[in-house]
Amino acid sequence: MHPSSRKFPSFALAVGAILLFVTGMVQADDFIVYSPHVLATQSEIELRGYSYGDPRADFNGGNAAELSVSHAFTDWWKPEIYLARHEKDPGGSGRLVGYEFENTFQFTQPGEYWADFGFLASYEHQIVADKPDAVEFGPLVEKTAGRFTHRLNAIWEKEVGVGAGGKYEFRYSYSGTYAVSAAFRPGIEAYARPADRAYQAGPIVAGEWHVPGTTSSLEYRFGVVLGINAEAPRRTWLAQVEYEFF
């Protein structure tokens, strides 16, 4: 577990291309199930977001998107910077809400124990006056059995700084997929936010394509999670595209 001696790669061209897709799309961390795996020296450019499909005033028109870049400096640590976090509240107008510095730590090697374990830790800086900064942290678990892959996250969030509340908020999420092929992995995702009394689950499809003649790959994930109870949005459409390279 020694830091890589390779130089941090340039993201300029790929970031510029993805930025074209950001406009018009809101905090998308609530709809992602993180893997604990870190692949040394791999860099990533990621765009993900969600949009509510619910005519009720509390949800109608709500959406979000995030653009991030990351680089795994070692085989156990991957920092990620969210360059743009765009949010549109139901009934409101879209706005940039801040930045985030996120870290994934891989604690065990794949197959070393009954499951693979890691940890997420991040700091969110808000640029809007009515939102304090926040920290997030929690364990990441992944288990692969044959073609099935299961992931479980348990994340705590705490506001910090001026205007911060005193309580910790907790959320947990699950992803289960079946690898028909590398490019096609259907499955389900489930999200629970007890503080909001919101529970959702639904189908997703994900996959990865290797770019011929390169060490690069393109990952995708699309789906919709349905509200299990009245406090959750009736439908939340999810989208994620990620470009990975060495």
C-alpha positions in Angstrom: 0.0 0.0 0.0 2.4 2.6 -1.2 1.5 5.8 -3.1 1.8 5.6 -6.8 4.7 7.4 -8.4 2.6 8.2 -11.5 1.7 11.8 -12.2 -1.9 13.0 -11.8 -3.4 12.8 -15.3 -5.0 15.8 -17.1 -8.8 15.9 -17.1 -9.2 19.1 -19.1 -10.6 17.7 -22.4 -13.0 15.2 -20.9 -14.3 17.6 -18.2 -15.0 20.2 -20.8 -17.0 17.7 -22.8 -19.1 16.5 -19.9 -19.8 20.0 -18.7 -21.9 20.5 -21.8 -24.4 18.0 -20.3 -24.6 19.5 -16.8 -26.9 22.5 -17.6 -30.6 21.8 -17.1 -30.2 18.8 -14.9 -30.0 18.0 -8.2 -27.6 16.8 -4.0 -27.2 13.5 -5.8 -25.4 11.7 -3.0 -28.8 10.4 -1.7 -29.1 8.2 -4.8 -25.8 6.3 -5.1 -24.5 3.1 -3.6 -20.8 3.3 -3.3 -18.3 0.4 -3.8 -15.5 0.0 -1.3 -13.0 -0.9 -4.1 -10.1 1.3 -5.1 -8.0 0.6 -8.1 -4.6 2.2 -7.8 -3.7 5.0 -10.4 -7.2 4.9 -11.9 -8.7 8.3 -12.7 -12.5 9.0 -13.1 -14.8 11.7 -14.5 -18.3 11.2 -13.3 -21.7 12.9 -14.0 -24.7 11.7 -12.1 -28.1 13.0 -11.1 -31.7 12.4 -10.4 -35.1 13.8 -11.2 -38.4 13.4 -9.4 -41.5 12.1 -11.3 -44.2 13.2 -8.9 -46.9 15.9 -9.4 -47.2 16.7 -5.7 -46.0 20.2 -4.7 -43.3 18.8 -2.3 -41.5 17.0 -5.2 -42.8 18.4 -8.6 -39.8 19.7 -10.7 -37.1 18.7 -8.2 -33.9 17.4 -9.7 -30.1 17.5 -9.1 -26.8 16.7 -10.8 -23.1 16.5 -9.8 -19.9 16.5 -11.8 -16.8 15.1 -10.1 -13.2 14.0 -10.8 -11.1 11.5 -8.9 -7.8 9.7 -8.8 -6.7 6.7 -6.8 -3.3 7.7 -5.5 -2.9 4.3 -3.7 -4.6 0.9 -3.8 -6.6 1.9 -0.6 -7.3 5.7 -1.0 -9.3 7.5 -3.7 -10.1 11.2 -3.2 -12.8 12.8 -5.3 -13.6 16.4 -5.9 -17.1 17.5 -6.9 -16.5 20.5 -9.2 -20.2 21.4 -9.6 -23.3 20.5 -7.6 -26.5 21.8 -9.2 -29.8 21.7 -7.5 -33.4 22.6 -8.4 -35.9 22.5 -5.5 -39.5 21.7 -6.2 -41.2 24.9 -7.4 -37.9 26.8 -7.4 -35.2 27.6 -9.8 -31.9 25.8 -10.4 -28.7 26.9 -8.7 -25.2 25.8 -7.9 -25.1 24.8 -4.3 -21.5 24.1 -3.5 -18.5 21.7 -3.7 -17.5 18.5 -2.0 -14.3 16.7 -1.1 -14.9 13.0 -0.8 -12.7 10.1 0.2 -13.1 6.3 -0.3 -10.9 4.1 1.8 -10.6 0.4 1.0 -9.9 -1.6 4.1 -9.8 -5.2 2.8 -8.7 -6.9 -0.4 -11.3 -8.5 -2.6 -12.1 -12.0 -1.4 -9.9 -11.6 1.7 -13.0 -12.0 4.0 -16.6 -13.0 3.6 -17.3 -9.5 2.2 -15.2 -6.5 1.1 -15.1 -3.5 3.4 -14.3 0.2 3.0 -15.2 3.6 4.4 -16.5 6.9 3.0 -15.6 10.3 4.4 -16.5 13.7 2.9 -16.8 17.4 3.5 -19.5 19.4 1.7 -19.0 23.2 1.3 -22.2 25.1 0.6 -22.2 28.4 -1.3 -25.8 29.3 -0.6 -26.6 31.3 2.4 -29.4 29.1 3.8 -27.3 25.9 3.9 -24.5 25.1 6.3 -21.5 22.9 5.5 -21.7 19.2 6.3 -19.6 16.1 6.9 -20.6 12.6 5.8 -19.1 9.3 6.8 -19.9 5.6 7.1 -19.0 2.0 6.1 -19.2 0.5 2.6 -19.7 -3.2 2.1 -19.7 -5.3 -1.0 -20.2 -9.1 -1.6 -19.8 -10.9 -4.9 -21.2 -14.4 -5.2 -21.0 -15.8 -8.7 -22.7 -13.3 -11.0 -24.5 -11.5 -8.2 -23.0 -8.4 -6.5 -24.5 -6.9 -3.4 -23.6 -3.5 -2.0 -24.7 -1.9 1.3 -23.9 1.6 2.5 -24.7 3.2 5.9 -24.0 6.9 6.0 -24.2 9.5 8.7 -24.4 13.2 8.0 -23.8 16.1 10.4 -24.1 19.8 9.6 -21.1 22.0 10.7 -20.3 25.7 10.9 -22.6 28.6 11.1 -26.3 27.7 11.3 -25.5 24.0 11.8 -28.1 21.8 13.5 -27.1 19.5 16.3 -28.4 16.2 15.0 -26.9 13.5 13.0 -28.9 12.3 10.0 -28.7 8.7 8.9 -29.4 7.0 5.5 -28.7 3.6 4.1 -28.8 2.1 0.6 -28.6 -1.2 -1.1 -27.7 -2.4 -4.6 -28.0 -5.9 -6.0 -27.1 -6.7 -9.6 -26.7 -9.8 -11.8 -23.9 -9.7 -14.4 -25.4 -11.0 -17.7 -22.3 -9.5 -19.2 -19.8 -6.8 -18.3 -21.9 -4.3 -20.3 -25.3 -5.4 -18.9 -26.0 -5.8 -15.2 -29.7 -5.5 -14.3 -30.6 -5.2 -10.7 -32.4 -3.3 -8.0 -31.6 -0.4 -5.6 -33.2 0.6 -2.4 -32.8 3.8 -0.4 -33.9 4.7 3.1 -33.8 8.1 4.8 -35.4 7.7 8.2 -35.1 11.4 9.1 -37.4 12.2 6.2 -39.4 8.9 6.7 -38.7 8.3 3.0 -38.2 4.7 1.6 -37.7 3.8 -2.1 -36.8 0.9 -4.2 -36.8 0.0 -7.9 -35.0 -1.5 -11.0 -31.8 -0.3 -12.4 -29.4 -1.4 -15.2 -25.7 -0.8 -15.2 -22.7 -1.9 -17.2 -19.2 -1.1 -18.4 -17.7 -0.9 -21.9 -13.9 -1.1 -22.6 -12.8 1.5 -25.1 -10.9 -0.5 -27.8 -7.2 0.1 -28.1 -7.0 2.0 -24.8 -6.9 1.4 -21.0 -10.1 3.4 -20.7 -13.7 2.3 -20.0 -17.1 3.9 -19.9 -19.6 3.0 -17.1 -23.3 3.7 -17.1 -26.2 3.3 -14.6 -29.9 4.2 -15.2 -33.0 3.3 -13.3 -36.0 4.4 -11.4 -36.8 3.9 -7.7 -40.4 4.0 -6.5 -41.8 5.5 -3.3 -42.7 2.7 -0.8 -44.5 5.2 1.5 -46.3 8.5 1.0 -43.4 10.6 2.3 -41.1 9.5 -0.5 -41.3 10.7 -4.1 -43.6 8.4 -6.2 -40.8 8.0 -8.8 -37.2 9.1 -8.9 -35.3 8.7 -12.2 -31.6 8.0 -11.8 -28.7 8.5 -14.3 -24.9 8.1 -14.0 -22.1 8.1 -16.6 -18.5 7.6 -15.7 -15.3 7.7 -17.8 -12.4 5.8 -16.3 -8.8 5.8 -17.4 -5.1 5.2 -16.3 
